[in-house]
Amino acid sequence: MRTAPTILHLDMDAFFASAEQAAKPSLRGKAVVVGGLGPRGVVATASYEARVFGVHSAMPMAQARRLAPNAAYLVPRFTLYREVSEQVMGLLRALSPLVEPLSLDEAFVDLEAGAAAWDEASARLAGAKLRADIRAVTGLTGSVGLAASKMLAKIASEQAKPDGLVVIEPGTERALLGPMSVRTLPGVGPATGDHLRRAGITTVDEIAEAGEDELVRLVGKAHGHALYAMALAHDERPVVAERETKSVSVEDTYDVDIHDRMRVGLEVQRLADRCVGRLRDAGLSGRTIVLKVRRYDFSTLTRSETLRGPTDDPGVVREAAARLLEAVDTTGGVRLLGVGVSGLADYTQEDLFAQAQAQALAEAAAGESAVLEHPDEEGAEEVAAEQAPPAERRWPAGHDVRHVEYGHGWVQGSGLGRVTVRFETPYSEPGRVRTFRTDDVALELADPLPLVRGAVCDRRGG
């Protein structure tokens, strides 16, 4: 085990909610909740002002609304969060080649590997400079923990929240861990915690006192050995720079169960296209297509099909997902659908495109038949326009818009054919609110603005 606190754990403070507060001057210092806003939505992040009312992540959104009825409830803007995350990860990689991202807002860094720190004093300086750089570049705050192991560095960052820095000095680990709850240790969730509690073990000290043999008897060989080692503050896990992506997937939960079979099929096709988009953004392809269906009774079915080789062709993935759907009974209603691709590679096998090409030829033939039936192109377009219902414009709460006259703003809410917009930017004073028809041609969705004036945003993220 190392003898200096040179493992750094960074955790951005209430990341999604803090980003929204930074982007929206009128919400600074107010309770903000980010997550799914439908009847089955859950909280992704709550600002510290909202946490005062008992709101926390993974809570059903309906419960959050009861606890904090006056909070601002916003739909996530992952384009913005990815951009800010990339800025933060860039600062971390400037410190060391060994950066292990855990999520958009959390990462481990081996400072010693980058010669950024070698003892407690230099580690503390590196942590303080990182926090200042994050604030300067993103306008947000992050909490930093420094220790001689990953487990302890993460515990230190939790103690540092919000907007702080905590260093656990080597030699003090056992005394620090002893009185803490067993749930503090990695891998101890609610089930394991309850199992240990029934055996009279509630603190880390009591894990150490129980002994390795007793822990193996209680929770099994692998988990027992690991728990005992962690209770003694032993954690030799290295910081791993790259985590291999095992799969790429997308899924949607629907506010109202879908019963129409054609609608289910169209949703699966749309999800397949989104999944392929993520594959291509990552420069990957995959061999196994996976369909996930959660039905009205919460039963979840997963079906998969393995191709002859990897592909990133949308036609191939759509076709495979449609075949998988044929074997699933959806008559009772569907509440969630997902499409994924696994067995990933960084190349494609061209002969798999035959399926997509066949589909394209069939679509072309169908198009020719349509032209023969309506030889007048303008007439054909009129018929199509009459048959296709107009697409309703969606205005997600919290998302960016631009108005021809009033400029940049964000959606406060919409309904009954109206959309309410607050016109302000990250660099302005709190702005005025105006209401428009949802079909107002002068209003359109816009890209997020950088949180700090002059910052460069990468618009490749979705």
Secondary structure as GFF3:
##gff-version 3
##sequence-region A 1 462
A	DSSP	beta_strand	7	12	.	.	.	ID=ss1
A	DSSP	alpha_helix	15	23	.	.	.	ID=ss2
A	DSSP	three_ten_helix	25	27	.	.	.	ID=ss3
A	DSSP	beta_strand	32	35	.	.	.	ID=ss4
A	DSSP	beta_strand	43	46	.	.	.	ID=ss5
A	DSSP	alpha_helix	48	51	.	.	.	ID=ss6
A	DSSP	alpha_helix	61	67	.	.	.	ID=ss7
A	DSSP	beta_strand	72	74	.	.	.	ID=ss8
A	DSSP	alpha_helix	78	95	.	.	.	ID=ss9
A	DSSP	beta_strand	99	103	.	.	.	ID=ss10
A	DSSP	beta_strand	106	110	.	.	.	ID=ss11
A	DSSP	alpha_helix	120	138	.	.	.	ID=ss12
A	DSSP	beta_strand	142	147	.	.	.	ID=ss13
A	DSSP	alpha_helix	150	160	.	.	.	ID=ss14
A	DSSP	beta_strand	165	167	.	.	.	ID=ss15
A	DSSP	alpha_helix	173	177	.	.	.	ID=ss16
A	DSSP	three_ten_helix	182	184	.	.	.	ID=ss17
A	DSSP	alpha_helix	190	198	.	.	.	ID=ss18
A	DSSP	alpha_helix	204	210	.	.	.	ID=ss19
A	DSSP	alpha_helix	212	219	.	.	.	ID=ss20
A	DSSP	alpha_helix	221	231	.	.	.	ID=ss21
A	DSSP	beta_strand	247	258	.	.	.	ID=ss22
A	DSSP	alpha_helix	261	281	.	.	.	ID=ss23
A	DSSP	beta_strand	285	295	.	.	.	ID=ss24
A	DSSP	beta_strand	300	311	.	.	.	ID=ss25
A	DSSP	alpha_helix	314	326	.	.	.	ID=ss26
A	DSSP	beta_strand	334	345	.	.	.	ID=ss27
A	DSSP	three_ten_helix	350	352	.	.	.	ID=ss28
A	DSSP	alpha_helix	353	373	.	.	.	ID=ss29
A	DSSP	alpha_helix	377	387	.	.	.	ID=ss30
A	DSSP	beta_strand	400	403	.	.	.	ID=ss31
A	DSSP	beta_strand	407	415	.	.	.	ID=ss32
A	DSSP	beta_strand	418	423	.	.	.	ID=ss33
A	DSSP	beta_strand	432	437	.	.	.	ID=ss34
A	DSSP	beta_strand	443	445	.	.	.	ID=ss35
###
